[in-house]
């Protein structure tokens, strides 16, 4: 059994890996993003980034967390009904700047951490850049 | 007693605008806080207003040094959404352009590092060599900076005379082996200014998620050309230089050795350039609904693009770019802790930072 094949069981999901668009995707629900990060840390996977998408209407957001495991790109999508999710910064130092950037771009709150401005300058508010409401 | 020294956002020791707040005790740096965003242009938002031709031209302008890498990564992601596979000749030309860009970037960085070391003769030598690399790039693409080589399904221009380019590459390799490599690897000036300075331990490199030459200089053997080959890299024979020390000298050595490996890859790619078409020739590009991701080993490390498109839409609904400097820059804090204040310009330059990429 490969390391990849052991991950769904570690995450407590029966969902299979789905390869699409260059990524091995796995929906880790009901596992939290913090538990996922701990699992990835145990496997010594390399954190790459988080990509945020605002979904149409009132559907909220989708955050895609990416790790690299021996050259394989893994993706874990998380749907946000509201605009908050647990921060993983204290578990994964590499996630610091991307959490700050997404907070500024989409006004998503990563709970359990404090922010310092990253890209925003004085007078700008979180969400001014990529949030749909701000674009209109 | 500690005191704060602000360096930047505009400062003679910085290549581009960003700010370091250095907390010092005497001449020793105890901590540092980084501030970016001075080059922020909102390119990801702009990309949502561009069609599939315009978005390539836009993303070529994320960075002035590795412009080709950005269009390559973007086109690779868009090819996954369109089902188009570039022909073999195009894959080889993509490798040739990527390695020439790596040479250009590494030699430019070597010149700047030499200047910061107080080694100005070397700065002039490196920039003269960089001009020659740019001559090769111009001979192939017609341009010195934004090459416009990549398109969905292949490349725009051919390399008509690979032997002529090979001669230019061999001349470059000879000059680099004669001057740049020995001076950076053996000179006492380079050693005294760089050895033991700005150390990033292997553990910290892994925990910060740093990429590219900075990771490899801290003993992390990570290179996407080897781990997840793209274009024609699977057919190339090359080594991935790794150094264990994690200091500025290790970063210098890794890049110097990578220059030689790039020349090795270029010689192979030019010699084996297969015949055939440059691109799929599709006049009309049809996207399927979905998200595609691609990764490429840029001169500074891993670049990742996530592109989201809706079928029959004119523009992408989202383009997310994760650049290498964005991953590496936070580690500067750990590199300057305990360093001498006078070494901080060289330490921050040793990651070969690109603030245009970082801010986008």
Interface residues (C-beta under 8 A of the other chain):
Chain A: X20 X21 X22 X23 X44 X46 X47 X48 X49 X51 X52 X53 X64 X66 X68 X70 X71 X72 X73 X75 X92 X93 X94 X96 X97 X98 X105 X116 X117 X118 X119 X120 X121 X129 X130 X135
Chain B: X33 X35 X36 X37 X40 X42 X44 X45 X77 X80 X81 X206 X207 X208 X209 X222 X224 X227 X228 X290 X291 X292 X293 X294 X295 X302 X304 X306 X308 X317 X318 X320 X322 X326 X327 X329 X330 X359
